[in-house]
Amino acid sequence: GLLEVCEGVSSTDGFDGIDEIRDATSIALSVTDGDLPNPNGTGATPLTEDSDFRAAVTPPIIDLNDNGTTPNRDSSVGYTEGTPAINVAQAFASASDLDDDIQTVTIVSTDFADGDDEVVSIGGETFPMGTDKTVTVTGSNGTAISVAFVGGTFTITNATPPGDLIPGAELSVLLRGITYVNGSLNPTVESGSPAATITRMLTFTATDTANQVGDPAVADITVTAVPNPPAVIPDPNGTNSPGGKFTNTFTENGAPAAIVDVDAIVQDVDSSVIEEAVIVLENPFPGDVMQVNVPTSIAGIGSTVITLPDGRIQVTLFSSTSSLADMAEALKGVTFSTPSENPDPTPRELTITLTDDTGVAGTGVGVCINVVPINDRPVIDLDIDNSTDNGDDYFGIYDENTPGGVGIIDAGDNYIIDLDDTDMQSTVVQLLNPETGDQFIVDPTYTPPLGLSVVPNTAGDQVTISGIATIAQYQDALEAIRFENTTESPVSGVRQIDVTVNDGDDNSNTATASILVREINDTPIAQDPSNPGTPADAMPPQGGEDAASLVPFDVTSYFSDPAD
C-alpha cells in the first residue's frame, strides 16, 4: 500500500502536460509512521528518487472551423456560379501540434470536374485545378513556404531549409486564406446515371517530425450553377462592327440589308435550344419594312412581323426545337429595307433578344442599319397628254410674224417631278439649230418670283433659269419663254430646242421641243419710187388716146414685197 502511495506522488517542478518535453527531475519523499509528526522529514530518513519522464506523443490537428463548440473539424461552404472566390475554411481555422513541430500538410482534391476553370488560391497564389504547379509563398511571419500541386494533391512544406518545421501560427493564417472559385459558365454539378450531385472536397492532413499523421479535416464545396442567358454575336470577327456594334447599310432602291453578318452565331453555354428571337426596330420611319426569309433547309422556325402600339416594328422567330446554329441561320434571313424614294437618312437602331428553352432571356444586342438616300433626278415632260408629240417632247408651230412668238412647252399640260426634292435650282433651254432671226424672248407680262432669274443670252439661242424656287415656279418660268424669228423671210423648217432642269444634284432627262417655222408670203405694197418704202397712191400719168400711144415703164419700182 505504501508503494502505491509513493507511485502516486507527483512532481512539483512546474512540468505540465502541455510542455510534453521529455525531462529528468528529482522527487523527495518523506514517510511518517502515524505517531510522530514528521514535518519536513524530521525524524525520518528522506528518500530521493530520480525519475525519467517521457513526453506523450500526439499527432497534429487541423481544424477548419475551430468554433470551440463542436468536435467536428470539417468545413462546408457553397459557391454560386459567377460570384467571387470564397474561403474554404472558417475564420478561426487552425493548425496545431503540442510540440509545434508540423512538418507537412497535404490537401487532396476530389471531384473537381471543371479543370482549369476551377481555381484554388493558397498564400495569394492561384492554382488552376487542371495544371500542376509549384511555387513558394511567404507566411504571415515571413517563413518561406513551398506549395506544390501535383496530380490533384497539394503538399505544403517549409521551403528554407526544405523539411524544416512550419510554425502552427503561420499555417493557421495560411489555411484561413485558402479560397475557391469556378470560372466556368456551365460548371459541372452532377455526374453519373442517374445524375447525382457532385460535392468538391479538399481533404487536409498534417504530419509532424515524429511522422505522426493527424486526423483528416474535410472542406466540402457545393457548387450551384446559374442558368446562363443565350446571346447572339452578330459579327464574330468584328469586320463590320465599328465601335463594337454590327453595322450594315441599306442604299435607296438597293437590296434589303441583313440585320446580322454572314458569320453571325448564337451562343448558350448551358442550353442547346433557342425558343424565341425577338428583333425590334426601335426608330422606324414611314415606309420602313422588316422582312423574314428563313432558309428552306431549316425546319420548325415560324415568324411574325407586327407593329407595336408605340410604332416600333417587331419581328419574332419562334421554335420549340431550334438549335443554336439553326436560329443563327434564321436571323441571317431577317432584313431591313425602305421603298421610299426619299428615305430619312437617320441610322435605324435594332435590338435582338434571345430566349432559350429554360425560359432565360438574354440581354438585348444592338445592331445598326445606316440608310443612304440616292438623289432621284428630276423628270420633265413638256406635253403630259402627248397631244402634240410622244414621250416627254412637245411640238409647236411658228408662223412668220406671229405676235409675241410661240411657247416651247404645252401650257398647262407639262410637269416637273422630283421624288425627293420640292425645289429646283436651274434650267437650261437651248436652241440646237438656230437660223438667222431666231431668238428666245420672255413674255413681257411675266414677273419672276424673288430669287429666280430668267435670262436669255446675247445670241438669243439660250435661256437660263437660275435660283432656288418651287417646281411650280419653274414651270411658270418655262411657260413664259417664247420662240420667234425677227425676219420677214425666215428659214422654214423645224427648230430643235432641248430643255433640262437641275435639282442641285442631278440634271433631269432632256425633253425636246420641236418648233416648225413657216414662212408666210407677204402682199406687195405700193411705194413711191423716189422714196422706197413709202406707200404711193398713184402710178405715173400717161398721155395719148390709144394703147399705141402709151409709153412703157417698169412698175416694179412702184411696189415693195418684204419676201421677194
MORAJO-V754204 format. One record per backbone hydrogen bond with DSSP energy under -1.0 kcal/mol. CO is the residue of the C=O (numbers start at 1). NH is the residue of the N-H. If there is no record, write none. Layout:
co=CO nh=NH
co=CO nh=NH
//
This chain:
co=1 nh=5
co=2 nh=6
co=3 nh=7
co=4 nh=8
co=6 nh=9
co=16 nh=19
co=16 nh=20
co=23 nh=53
co=25 nh=51
co=27 nh=49
co=29 nh=47
co=38 nh=41
co=39 nh=42
co=41 nh=44
co=47 nh=29
co=49 nh=27
co=51 nh=25
co=61 nh=96
co=63 nh=94
co=64 nh=90
co=73 nh=64
co=75 nh=220
co=77 nh=222
co=79 nh=224
co=80 nh=83
co=86 nh=180
co=90 nh=93
co=94 nh=63
co=96 nh=61
co=97 nh=100
co=101 nh=209
co=102 nh=166
co=104 nh=207
co=105 nh=156
co=106 nh=205
co=107 nh=154
co=108 nh=203
co=110 nh=201
co=111 nh=113
co=114 nh=117
co=115 nh=118
co=117 nh=183
co=118 nh=129
co=119 nh=181
co=120 nh=127
co=121 nh=179
co=122 nh=125
co=125 nh=122
co=127 nh=120
co=128 nh=131
co=133 nh=149
co=135 nh=147
co=137 nh=145
co=139 nh=142
co=143 nh=139
co=144 nh=159
co=145 nh=137
co=146 nh=157
co=147 nh=135
co=148 nh=155
co=149 nh=133
co=150 nh=153
co=152 nh=109
co=153 nh=150
co=154 nh=107
co=155 nh=148
co=156 nh=105
co=157 nh=146
co=158 nh=163
co=161 nh=164
co=167 nh=171
co=168 nh=172
co=169 nh=173
co=170 nh=174
co=171 nh=175
co=172 nh=176
co=173 nh=177
co=175 nh=178
co=178 nh=88
co=179 nh=121
co=180 nh=86
co=181 nh=119
co=189 nh=198
co=191 nh=196
co=196 nh=191
co=200 nh=221
co=201 nh=110
co=202 nh=219
co=203 nh=108
co=204 nh=217
co=205 nh=106
co=206 nh=214
co=207 nh=103
co=207 nh=104
co=208 nh=211
co=212 nh=208
co=217 nh=204
co=218 nh=75
co=219 nh=202
co=220 nh=77
co=221 nh=200
co=222 nh=79
co=224 nh=81
co=231 nh=267
co=233 nh=265
co=234 nh=261
co=235 nh=238
co=238 nh=241
co=240 nh=247
co=241 nh=244
co=242 nh=245
co=246 nh=368
co=248 nh=370
co=250 nh=372
co=251 nh=254
co=257 nh=336
co=261 nh=264
co=265 nh=233
co=267 nh=231
co=273 nh=357
co=275 nh=319
co=276 nh=355
co=277 nh=317
co=278 nh=353
co=279 nh=315
co=280 nh=351
co=281 nh=313
co=285 nh=288
co=289 nh=337
co=291 nh=335
co=295 nh=298
co=302 nh=318
co=304 nh=316
co=306 nh=314
co=308 nh=311
co=312 nh=308
co=313 nh=281
co=314 nh=306
co=315 nh=279
co=316 nh=304
co=317 nh=277
co=318 nh=302
co=322 nh=274
co=323 nh=327
co=324 nh=328
co=325 nh=329
co=326 nh=330
co=327 nh=331
co=328 nh=332
co=330 nh=333
co=331 nh=334
co=333 nh=293
co=334 nh=259
co=335 nh=291
co=336 nh=257
co=337 nh=289
co=348 nh=369
co=349 nh=282
co=350 nh=367
co=351 nh=280
co=352 nh=365
co=353 nh=278
co=354 nh=362
co=355 nh=275
co=355 nh=276
co=356 nh=359
co=360 nh=356
co=365 nh=352
co=367 nh=350
co=368 nh=248
co=369 nh=348
co=370 nh=250
co=372 nh=252
co=379 nh=417
co=381 nh=415
co=382 nh=410
co=383 nh=386
co=390 nh=393
co=392 nh=382
co=394 nh=514
co=396 nh=516
co=398 nh=518
co=399 nh=402
co=402 nh=405
co=406 nh=483
co=410 nh=413
co=413 nh=384
co=415 nh=381
co=417 nh=379
co=422 nh=471
co=424 nh=469
co=425 nh=467
co=426 nh=502
co=427 nh=465
co=428 nh=500
co=429 nh=463
co=430 nh=498
co=435 nh=438
co=437 nh=486
co=439 nh=484
co=441 nh=482
co=443 nh=446
co=449 nh=452
co=453 nh=466
co=455 nh=464
co=460 nh=440
co=461 nh=431
co=462 nh=457
co=463 nh=429
co=464 nh=455
co=465 nh=427
co=466 nh=453
co=469 nh=424
co=470 nh=474
co=471 nh=475
co=472 nh=476
co=473 nh=477
co=474 nh=478
co=475 nh=479
co=476 nh=480
co=478 nh=481
co=480 nh=443
co=482 nh=441
co=483 nh=406
co=484 nh=439
co=493 nh=517
co=495 nh=515
co=496 nh=432
co=497 nh=513
co=498 nh=430
co=499 nh=511
co=500 nh=428
co=501 nh=508
co=502 nh=425
co=502 nh=426
co=506 nh=503
co=511 nh=499
co=512 nh=394
co=513 nh=497
co=514 nh=396
co=515 nh=495
co=516 nh=398
co=517 nh=493
co=518 nh=400
co=525 nh=560
co=528 nh=531
co=531 nh=534
co=534 nh=528
co=546 nh=549
co=547 nh=550
co=555 nh=558
co=556 nh=559
co=558 nh=527
co=560 nh=525
//
